[in-house]
């Protein structure tokens, strides 16, 4: 009975969307949409160190307010008019006493992979914040060794099959994975991963006016040009004990890349990071004599960056050619979202952007960082 209320609310979301009154057909250069979803799954124990019991299934109710790109941009038309959104929702994890519940807000983007007028497959990805009602506490909640703080990162990726019912209503079914963690800013931080099956309805308030594809000069220049990217930033992580000191890590990155399509850039490069936690550890333990030099990690990387207008999504895999005492595994990964702050130069080819990145070793988070990028 304790699940009746949230599930009932999710049904109300779906029914209300399907009952919205249709309006006369009118094409616009933009389109606003509502997408209520019900998500059902179970926490994936990605490590044997995951202590809390999973007593029941997980579920979420979500409402995504989204809008599609305006006309006139070549990148937008090439990606079949991506939909930008902001999703808010509630999650029950399956163990209310230990894991609690979550309330989240996740900006996201969806773009069409394949399909026709009646049936389309879309990819959805987003990064935002979630507030957890329960987290680790050495006295009151010691068995929750997966979430360390109330405020956490929420990242999601999933596939959406959209089936057209009317000119304004689509049925939505799909699957997704949502990750929540503090990114090692606080410990313990194993994180929670929830794969789900999703069902919902998408309601469009207007029809999108589409124009013939036009390649602008900036897009053509990007396809032909090599791109140099320089990133500088800082991350924070708690590495030794829960509720202990938080240490900064200084990051420098340089890469050279080339657009292999109208919106996809492949790069190779080097990344260095200076760990103050490693420095203090070596100093206290009196290991070696040049603590700063021994606290610098050097790694080579391969990176793929997908440009969606002013926003880009980055996936990076790196190999440490110089390790430090506390640098973790030799192979690590990084996911990030960048937003262009300022464009300059001929055809606005050069840009300065700000990004948030999550460094991981596979399913386990290492730290979150903020980086400023120059691309020329």
N, C-alpha and C positions, 0 to 999 in steps of 0.2 A: 504493500500500500504506500510505502514512503516514496516509491518512484512514480506514483500516479500523477502528481502535480506537474513535475517537469515534462513528462511525456505528453500530458494533456495540453500544456502550453505549446509544445512543438507542433501538435496537430492543429491547434488554433492558428499558428503562424501559416501553416500550409493551406488551410481552408480559406483564411482571409485573403491570401494572395490569389487564389483561384476564383474568388468571388468578386474581385475588383471589376467595376463596370468598364466595358470596352468603350473606346472613344472613336470618332471618325478617323480614318487613316490619314496621316499627314506626315510627310517626310521632313526630317530635320538633319542638321549637320552634327548633332550630338544625340545621345540616347541615355536616359536614366532608367535603371532597372532595380528591382528588389528580388533578392534570392534567399528565401528562408530554407534552412536545411536541418535535417535530423541525422545525427551521426552516431553509429553504434559499433562498438568494438571491445577490445580488451588490452590492458597494458602489456607491452612486450618486455619481458625481463631480459634485457640485452647483456647482462653480466651476472655471474653467480654471486656477486656481492650485493645484489638487490635484495634487501632484507624484508620490507613490508609484505604482508600477505595480500594477495589479490582475491578478495572474497567474492566479488560479483563483477559483472560486465561493466564497461564504461559507456557513457553516452554523452552527447553534446547537443544543445539546441543553438542554432546560429542564424543570424540575420545579416546578410551582406548587401549593403547599398553600393551600387556600382554604376559606372558610366563608361560609354565607349568613346574612343578617340574621335576628335573632330576631323573633318575633311581637309584635304590639301597637303598632308604630310606623307612623303613617299614611304618612310619607315612604317607608318601606321597602316597604309594600304597593303604593303608587302606582308605584314603580319595579320592580314584579314581583320583589321580594326580590333586591337586588344581592348579588353574591358578592365578598367581600374576600379578598385573597390576598397571599402573599409568594412570589415566584418566584426561584429560584436557577438559574444556568446557566453554560454555557461557549460561547464564540464563537471560530470561526476566521475570519479576515478575508480570506484569499486571498493573503497575502504575509507569511509567518511571519518572514522576516529583517528586514523593514522595519516592518510594522504589528503583528507579533506576534499574540498571542491575548488574550482577555478572560475574566474571571470576574466575574459580576455577581450582585447581589441587588436586586430591584425590588419594593417593595410596590405592589399594584395593586388595581383595582376593575373588576368586570364587571357590566353590567346589560343586561337583555333589551330589544331594540328591538321585534321582532315575532315571532310564532310561535304554535305550538300545542303539544300534548303530545308530538308526535313530532318536530317540526322547529322550531328556534328560531335567530334571529339575535341575537347579543350583541355589544356594544361593550366592548373591553378597553383600559384606559389605566393607565399606571403611571410612577412616578418613583423612581429609586434611585441606587445607586452601582455603578461597575464598576472593576475593577483591570486595567490594561493591562500586558502583559509587555514592550512596546516603546513608546518615545516619543522625541520629538525630543532629539537631543544634537548639539551643534555639531561634535564630533569623531567620535563613534562612530555616529551615526545622523542625519546632516544632511539627508537627503532626506525624512525624515518631518516634513513641515511641517503635519500635520493634528492631531496629538495632542502636548501639551506636558508631560504629567505622568502618573504612574502611576495616581493616583486621579482619576476623572472622573464627571461626571453621566451617568446612563443614563435616557433617557426613551423610552417606547414607546406606540404606539396602534395598534389593529388591530380587525378584524372577525372574529367566530367563528361559524361555522355548526355547531350541535350537533344531531346526529342520534341519536335515542334507540334503543338496541339492546335493553337490558333495563331493569328498574326502577332499576338502579344504574350502568349503563354507557352512556355516550354516545360516539359517534365525533365527533371535532372536526377540522374543516378551516377554513382561513381565510387571511388575509393581514395583515401588519403592517409597520410601519416603526419602526426603533429608531435613536435618535440618541445618540451619545456625544461628549462634549467637556468641556473644563475651564471653559467659560463665560467665557473670557478672563481668568480668575484667573491663568492662565499662558499664555504665547505660545510658539510659534504655535498657533492654535486654530481651524482651519477646521472641525474636527469630522468624524465619520464617520457617514454615513446609510446604513442597510442595509434596503431593502425585501425582504421574504421571503414565501414561501408556507409555510404552517404545517400540520402534520398531527399528530394525537395522539388521546388517549383521556382521558375524564373518568370517574373512579370515585367514586361517592357512598357514604359509609359508612352513611347513614341517609336516610330520606325526610322532607322538610320538611312540617310541619303548617301549613296555611294557614288563616287566618281571614277572615271577611268584612271588606271595607275599612271602616275607621273614620277619619273626619277629626277629629283632635284640635283643641282650641281654639287652640293655638299655630299650627298650620298655617293655619287660617282667618284668623287675625290677620295672618300674613305676606302672604297673598294681597291683603289690603285696604290694607296700610300702606305708606307711603313709608319708605325705609330710608336713613339717613345713615351712610356708611362713611368713617372716617379711618384712614389708614395712615402709619406712620413706620418707617424702617428704613435699612439700610446695605448697600452692595454693595462688592465689591473687584474690581479688574481691573488687568492688566498691559498697558500700552498702547504702549510705545515699542519695547523690544527684549526678546528672549527672556532669561530669567533676570535681568531688571532689577527695579526697585522695583515694589511693588504699591500702588496708590493706592485709597483709599476714595472712595465716591460716596454722598452723603447724599440720601435720597429722602423726599418728602412728597407725600401724595395725599389728595384729598377728592372724594367722589362721592355723588350722590343717585340712588337706584334704586327700582324697584318690582318685586315678584314678578309675573310674567306667567303663572305656572302654580303648581302646588303646590310646585315645587322649583327654578324657574329665575328668576333675578333679572337684570334689565337695568338698567344704570347709565350715567350720563354724569358727567364730572368734569374736574378739572385735576390735573396732576402737575408738581411741580418737583423738580429734582435739582441738587445742587451737586457739581461735579467737582473734586477736589483735583489731579488730573492736569492739567486745563485751567488751573488756577490757577498751578501751577509752570511750565507751558509758557509762559504769558503773562509771568510774572515773569522767567524766564530770557531770553526773547526781547525783553523790554521792549516789549510790544505794549499800547498804551493806558495808562490810569493807574488804573482801578478794577478790579483783577484779580478780586476776589471777585464783583462785580456781573456781570462778563463771563463768569464761570464757572457761572452759574445758568441752567439750561434750563427753559423753561415749555412744557408741552404739554397740549392738550385730548384727551380720550379717550372712547371707547365701550367698554363692558365687559359681558361676559356671565358670570354666575357660577352654576354648577350646584351646589346643595346636596344632599349625600348624607349626611344625619344630621349627625354632628360634623365631617365632612370636606366641603370644597367645592373645585371645580376652576374656575379663572378663566382666561378668554381676553380679552385687551385689545388694542385697536389705537389708536395715538396719533399725533397730528400736532403737531410742534414749532412753536409760534407765536413762540417766542424761541429761537434757536440760539446755540451757542457754537462756538469754534474747533474743538474736538475732539468735538462731539456726534454726529457721524456723519450718517446719512441723516435727512431730515425726517420720514419715516414709519417708525415702528417698532412692534414687537409685543411682547407679554409673556404668558407662560404661568405659572401658579402653582397651588400646592396649599396650602390652609389647613386647620388643625385647631383646633377650638374648645377653648380652655383653660378658660374660665369663662363661664357664662350667668347672667344676673341680671334683675331687673325683673319686671313683671307677665307671667305665663305664660312666663318665661325668654326673653322676646323679644330682649333685648339680649345681646350676647356680645363677649368678647375672644378673639381667635384669633391664632395664629402661622403664618406662611407662608413658603415658599421659592419664589422667582420667577426665571425665566430671561427676560431681555430679549434680543430678537433683531431683526435686520433681514432678514426672511424666513428663508432657510435658514442664515444666519450668526449665531452667538451674539455678543452684546456683553458681557454680564456676568451674574453670579448675585447675587441679593440676598436678604436675610432681612428680613421686615417684620412688625411687630406691628399688629394691626387692632382698632379699636373700631367696633362696629356697633350703632346705636341707632335 
